[in-house]
Amino acid sequence: MSFKKGDIVSLNFEMPKKHDEYLEHPAVILSCDEVYNKDKCYVCVMISGTPSIDRFSFVLDDSMYEKKHTGKKSQVRCHLILYVLEKYILEPTPFNKLKPQAMERLIAHIVDATFDAA
């Protein structure tokens, strides 16, 4: 099964400041179908529950999710982008999805914050 842009999936992320420590985190799939069709991978960005906010934060609110969000308040960590093969996605189906308008805002924020495009 292929996942779609905006799907929220679970991945094991190696923590940037703790080598060889992996923690399960949700991630948003950023890439379009063509990326998967070409190379059988997805471009994803990590979601975190950390309360501290900085320029790399994109705070998610309940209105941005397709299904009711029952977890704690979350933010996308816009600089923690990676490609992932489908076999490393922990569940066979996404557990939620961001709405198209939220995805547009997220991608714009990633470009501005991560690549200093502002």
Residue frames as a rotation matrix with the C-alpha (Angstrom) as fourth column:
MET 1
0.576 0.817 0.000 0.00
0.817 -0.576 0.000 0.00
0.000 0.000 -1.000 0.00
SER 2
-0.481 -0.731 0.484 1.31
0.679 -0.660 -0.321 3.45
0.555 0.174 0.814 -0.78
PHE 3
-0.065 0.369 -0.927 0.80
0.823 -0.506 -0.259 6.35
-0.565 -0.780 -0.270 1.60
LYS 4
0.359 0.326 0.875 -0.26
0.800 -0.590 -0.108 9.82
0.481 0.739 -0.473 0.50
LYS 5
-0.646 -0.539 0.541 0.94
0.286 -0.828 -0.483 13.38
0.708 -0.157 0.689 1.04
GLY 6
-0.189 0.539 0.821 -0.34
-0.726 -0.639 0.253 14.61
0.661 -0.548 0.512 4.40
ASP 7
0.624 0.393 -0.676 -0.65
0.076 0.830 0.552 11.13
0.778 -0.396 0.488 5.94
ILE 8
0.164 -0.536 0.828 0.63
-0.959 -0.284 0.006 10.85
0.232 -0.795 -0.561 9.51
VAL 9
0.638 -0.085 -0.765 2.58
-0.023 0.991 -0.130 7.66
0.770 0.100 0.631 10.14
SER 10
0.872 -0.386 0.301 4.85
-0.325 0.003 0.946 6.26
-0.366 -0.923 -0.122 12.87
LEU 11
0.591 -0.773 -0.229 8.62
-0.019 0.270 -0.963 6.02
0.806 0.573 0.145 12.40
ASN 12
0.677 -0.539 -0.501 11.65
0.664 0.156 0.731 5.33
-0.316 -0.828 0.463 14.55
PHE 13
0.814 -0.404 0.418 13.80
-0.087 -0.795 -0.600 8.46
0.574 0.452 -0.682 14.50
GLU 14
0.034 -0.868 -0.495 17.44
0.938 0.199 -0.285 8.52
0.346 -0.455 0.821 15.52
MET 15
0.843 0.336 -0.420 17.66
0.500 -0.778 0.381 11.41
-0.198 -0.531 -0.824 17.97
PRO 16
0.729 -0.543 0.417 19.98
0.094 -0.524 -0.847 14.19
0.678 0.656 -0.330 16.77
LYS 17
0.244 -0.657 0.713 21.79
-0.832 -0.519 -0.194 14.71
0.498 -0.546 -0.674 20.09
LYS 18
0.152 -0.126 0.980 21.80
-0.715 0.670 0.198 11.05
-0.682 -0.731 0.012 21.18
HIS 19
-0.278 -0.345 -0.896 23.60
-0.917 0.373 0.141 8.79
0.286 0.861 -0.420 18.72
ASP 20
-0.799 -0.014 -0.601 22.23
-0.084 0.993 0.088 5.27
0.595 0.120 -0.795 18.40
GLU 21
-0.744 0.663 -0.078 19.06
0.211 0.123 -0.970 6.18
-0.633 -0.738 -0.232 20.34
TYR 22
-0.834 0.542 0.102 15.86
0.062 -0.093 0.994 5.72
0.548 0.835 0.044 18.36
LEU 23
-0.726 0.682 -0.088 12.44
0.027 -0.100 -0.995 6.92
-0.687 -0.725 0.054 19.48
GLU 24
-0.436 0.677 0.593 9.10
0.899 0.295 0.324 6.33
0.044 0.675 -0.737 17.86
HIS 25
-0.617 0.281 -0.735 7.53
-0.035 -0.943 -0.331 9.55
-0.786 -0.179 0.592 16.64
PRO 26
0.508 0.754 0.416 4.74
0.559 0.079 -0.825 10.45
-0.655 0.652 -0.382 14.28
ALA 27
-0.695 -0.677 -0.242 5.77
0.193 -0.500 0.844 11.94
-0.692 0.541 0.478 10.95
VAL 28
0.465 0.789 -0.400 3.97
-0.207 -0.343 -0.916 13.77
-0.861 0.509 0.004 8.15
ILE 29
-0.107 -0.428 0.897 4.52
0.839 0.445 0.312 12.56
-0.533 0.787 0.312 4.61
LEU 30
-0.031 -0.028 -0.999 5.50
-0.154 -0.988 0.032 15.60
-0.988 0.155 0.026 2.53
SER 31
-0.843 -0.496 -0.208 6.13
-0.275 0.064 0.959 13.99
-0.463 0.866 -0.190 -0.83
CYS 32
0.088 0.860 -0.502 3.72
-0.945 -0.087 -0.316 13.45
-0.315 0.502 0.805 -3.69
ASP 33
0.757 0.322 0.568 2.82
-0.188 0.940 -0.283 10.13
-0.625 0.108 0.773 -5.32
GLU 34
0.868 -0.425 -0.257 5.41
-0.263 0.048 -0.964 10.62
0.422 0.904 -0.070 -8.05
VAL 35
-0.022 -0.895 0.445 8.26
-0.977 -0.075 -0.198 10.38
0.210 -0.439 -0.874 -5.50
TYR 36
0.052 0.101 0.994 6.98
-0.555 0.830 -0.056 7.01
-0.830 -0.548 0.099 -4.32
ASN 37
0.913 0.370 0.173 6.36
-0.061 0.543 -0.838 5.81
-0.403 0.754 0.518 -7.88
LYS 38
0.649 -0.730 -0.215 9.90
-0.539 -0.241 -0.807 6.77
0.537 0.640 -0.550 -8.91
ASP 39
-0.318 -0.948 -0.005 11.98
-0.551 0.189 -0.813 5.57
0.772 -0.256 -0.582 -5.93
LYS 40
0.259 0.518 -0.815 9.64
0.324 0.748 0.579 3.67
0.910 -0.414 0.026 -3.57
CYS 41
-0.587 -0.414 -0.696 10.30
0.799 -0.157 -0.580 6.10
0.131 -0.897 0.423 -0.73
TYR 42
0.616 0.768 0.176 8.64
0.671 -0.628 0.393 9.02
0.412 -0.124 -0.903 1.05
VAL 43
-0.595 -0.661 0.457 9.94
0.244 -0.690 -0.681 12.38
0.766 -0.293 0.572 2.22
CYS 44
0.430 0.738 -0.520 8.79
0.681 0.114 0.724 12.88
0.593 -0.665 -0.454 5.82
VAL 45
-0.381 -0.481 0.790 9.14
-0.275 -0.757 -0.593 15.36
0.883 -0.443 0.156 8.66
MET 46
-0.655 0.003 -0.756 8.99
0.596 0.616 -0.515 14.56
0.464 -0.788 -0.405 12.38
ILE 47
0.310 0.745 0.591 6.17
-0.201 -0.556 0.806 15.54
0.929 -0.368 -0.023 14.74
SER 48
-0.658 -0.580 -0.480 7.08
0.403 0.268 -0.875 16.10
0.636 -0.769 0.058 18.38
GLY 49
0.503 0.827 -0.250 5.28
0.629 -0.152 0.763 16.78
0.593 -0.541 -0.597 21.62
THR 50
-0.460 -0.750 -0.475 8.04
0.883 -0.330 -0.334 18.99
0.093 -0.573 0.814 22.96
PRO 51
0.498 0.770 -0.399 6.59
0.818 -0.570 -0.081 22.15
-0.290 -0.285 -0.914 24.51
SER 52
-0.148 -0.599 -0.787 9.41
0.221 -0.795 0.564 24.53
-0.964 -0.091 0.250 23.53
ILE 53
0.778 0.471 0.415 8.74
0.542 -0.170 -0.823 26.63
-0.317 0.865 -0.388 20.44
ASP 54
-0.211 -0.845 -0.492 11.38
0.127 -0.523 0.843 28.02
-0.969 0.115 0.218 18.08
ARG 55
-0.197 0.123 -0.973 11.72
-0.824 -0.559 0.097 29.03
-0.531 0.820 0.211 14.43
PHE 56
-0.859 -0.191 -0.475 11.60
-0.443 0.741 0.504 25.36
0.256 0.644 -0.721 13.36
SER 57
-0.738 0.654 0.164 8.23
0.258 0.499 -0.827 24.77
-0.623 -0.569 -0.537 15.08
PHE 58
-0.683 0.723 -0.104 4.99
-0.433 -0.287 0.854 24.45
0.588 0.629 0.509 13.16
VAL 59
-0.827 0.383 0.411 2.37
-0.332 0.257 -0.907 24.09
-0.453 -0.887 -0.085 15.87
LEU 60
-0.762 0.609 -0.222 -0.50
0.145 0.494 0.857 21.77
0.632 0.621 -0.464 14.99
ASP 61
-0.690 0.630 0.358 -4.01
-0.628 -0.274 -0.729 22.47
-0.361 -0.727 0.584 16.24
ASP 62
-0.428 0.563 0.707 -7.09
0.143 0.815 -0.562 20.27
-0.892 -0.139 -0.430 16.15
SER 63
0.532 0.720 -0.446 -8.53
-0.291 -0.339 -0.894 22.04
-0.795 0.606 0.029 13.07
MET 64
-0.054 -0.674 -0.737 -5.58
-0.969 -0.144 0.203 20.88
-0.243 0.725 -0.645 10.93
TYR 65
-0.859 -0.275 0.433 -6.31
-0.252 0.961 0.111 17.15
-0.446 -0.013 -0.895 11.23
GLU 66
-0.580 0.665 -0.470 -8.77
-0.468 0.201 0.861 15.22
0.667 0.719 0.195 9.07
LYS 67
0.176 0.588 -0.790 -9.78
0.469 0.656 0.592 13.02
0.866 -0.474 -0.160 12.04
LYS 68
0.882 0.186 0.433 -10.24
-0.273 -0.547 0.791 14.17
0.384 -0.816 -0.432 15.61
HIS 69
-0.125 -0.986 -0.106 -6.83
-0.150 0.125 -0.981 14.51
0.981 -0.107 -0.164 17.25
THR 70
0.847 0.503 -0.171 -6.77
0.038 0.265 0.964 12.79
0.530 -0.823 0.205 20.64
GLY 71
0.187 -0.872 -0.452 -3.09
0.896 0.340 -0.287 13.11
0.404 -0.352 0.845 21.48
LYS 72
0.196 -0.216 -0.957 -1.20
0.672 -0.681 0.291 15.86
-0.715 -0.699 0.012 23.24
LYS 73
0.876 0.060 -0.478 -0.46
-0.211 -0.844 -0.493 19.20
-0.433 0.533 -0.727 21.63
SER 74
0.318 -0.741 0.591 2.11
0.736 0.586 0.338 18.66
-0.598 0.327 0.732 18.90
GLN 75
0.551 -0.229 -0.803 4.39
-0.530 -0.839 -0.124 20.52
-0.645 0.494 -0.584 16.55
VAL 76
0.888 -0.388 0.249 6.18
0.438 0.541 -0.718 19.61
0.144 0.746 0.650 13.36
ARG 77
0.348 -0.870 -0.348 9.96
0.092 -0.338 0.937 19.99
-0.933 -0.358 -0.038 13.71
CYS 78
0.907 0.312 -0.285 10.50
-0.200 -0.277 -0.940 21.55
-0.372 0.909 -0.189 10.30
HIS 79
0.232 -0.904 -0.358 14.24
-0.972 -0.198 -0.127 20.87
0.044 0.378 -0.925 10.07
LEU 80
-0.458 -0.364 0.811 13.99
-0.509 0.855 0.097 17.14
-0.729 -0.369 -0.577 10.85
ILE 81
0.557 0.580 -0.595 13.30
-0.790 0.150 -0.595 15.93
-0.256 0.801 0.541 7.32
LEU 82
-0.516 -0.733 0.444 14.24
-0.482 0.677 0.557 12.51
-0.708 0.073 -0.702 5.99
TYR 83
-0.042 0.503 -0.863 13.43
-0.889 0.375 0.262 10.05
0.456 0.778 0.432 3.27
VAL 84
-0.407 -0.011 0.914 12.12
-0.646 0.710 -0.279 6.69
-0.646 -0.704 -0.296 4.36
LEU 85
-0.824 0.159 -0.543 11.40
-0.311 0.675 0.669 3.41
0.474 0.720 -0.507 2.62
GLU 86
0.109 0.991 0.079 7.91
-0.699 0.020 0.714 2.04
0.706 -0.133 0.695 3.16
LYS 87
0.229 -0.031 -0.973 9.23
0.336 0.941 0.049 -0.98
0.914 -0.338 0.226 5.08
TYR 88
-0.756 -0.586 -0.292 10.37
0.490 -0.210 -0.846 1.36
0.434 -0.783 0.446 7.90
ILE 89
-0.402 0.729 0.553 6.91
-0.711 -0.630 0.313 2.78
0.577 -0.267 0.772 8.48
LEU 90
-0.919 -0.196 0.342 5.72
-0.389 0.584 -0.713 1.03
-0.060 -0.788 -0.613 11.63
GLU 91
-0.263 0.899 0.350 1.99
-0.041 0.352 -0.935 0.65
-0.964 -0.260 -0.056 10.92
PRO 92
-0.608 -0.010 0.794 0.35
0.713 0.434 0.551 -0.48
-0.350 0.901 -0.257 7.65
THR 93
0.201 0.711 0.674 -2.08
0.821 -0.498 0.280 2.48
0.534 0.497 -0.684 7.57
PRO 94
-0.667 -0.400 0.629 -1.79
0.069 -0.873 -0.482 6.14
0.742 -0.278 0.610 8.55
PHE 95
-0.472 0.522 -0.711 -3.39
0.881 0.261 -0.394 7.05
-0.020 -0.812 -0.583 11.87
ASN 96
0.383 0.631 -0.674 -4.40
0.412 -0.770 -0.487 10.53
-0.827 -0.092 -0.555 10.75
LYS 97
-0.130 -0.363 0.923 -3.88
0.979 -0.193 0.062 13.05
0.155 0.912 0.381 7.97
LEU 98
-0.565 -0.063 -0.822 -3.34
0.290 -0.949 -0.126 16.79
-0.772 -0.310 0.555 7.73
LYS 99
0.570 0.817 0.089 -5.87
0.470 -0.236 -0.850 18.77
-0.673 0.527 -0.519 5.74
PRO 100
0.309 -0.457 0.834 -4.68
0.925 -0.061 -0.376 20.24
0.223 0.888 0.403 2.41
GLN 101
0.736 -0.014 0.677 -4.64
-0.009 -1.000 -0.010 23.83
0.677 0.001 -0.736 3.70
ALA 102
0.852 -0.457 0.255 -2.52
-0.296 -0.018 0.955 22.78
-0.431 -0.890 -0.151 6.70
MET 103
0.431 -0.708 0.560 -0.11
0.752 0.624 0.210 20.98
-0.498 0.331 0.801 4.35
GLU 104
0.491 -0.221 0.843 0.31
0.603 -0.612 -0.512 24.11
0.629 0.759 -0.168 2.22
ARG 105
0.828 -0.153 0.539 1.09
-0.426 -0.798 0.427 26.18
0.365 -0.584 -0.726 5.31
LEU 106
0.764 -0.558 0.322 3.46
0.041 0.541 0.840 23.50
-0.643 -0.629 0.436 6.66
ILE 107
0.391 -0.636 0.665 5.46
0.915 0.347 -0.205 23.25
-0.101 0.689 0.718 3.43
ALA 108
0.580 -0.150 0.801 5.73
0.204 -0.925 -0.321 27.05
0.789 0.349 -0.505 3.20
HIS 109
0.864 -0.241 0.442 6.98
-0.504 -0.383 0.775 27.16
-0.018 -0.892 -0.452 6.80
ILE 110
0.649 -0.660 0.378 9.52
0.480 0.741 0.469 24.38
-0.590 -0.123 0.798 6.15
VAL 111
0.373 -0.504 0.779 10.93
0.823 -0.209 -0.529 26.29
0.429 0.838 0.337 3.18
ASP 112
0.627 -0.088 0.774 11.11
-0.177 -0.984 0.032 29.58
0.759 -0.158 -0.632 5.12
ALA 113
0.833 -0.228 0.503 12.46
-0.528 -0.063 0.847 28.21
-0.162 -0.972 -0.173 8.39
THR 114
0.666 -0.551 0.503 14.73
0.313 0.818 0.482 25.42
-0.677 -0.163 0.718 7.22
PHE 115
0.124 -0.608 0.784 16.14
0.992 0.103 -0.078 26.94
-0.034 0.787 0.616 4.06
ASP 116
-0.305 -0.270 -0.913 16.08
0.514 -0.854 0.081 30.56
-0.802 -0.445 0.399 5.22
ALA 117
-0.526 0.160 0.835 13.93
0.833 -0.101 0.544 31.58
0.171 0.982 -0.080 2.28
ALA 118
0.479 0.797 -0.367 12.08
0.853 -0.522 -0.020 34.37
-0.208 -0.303 -0.930 4.10
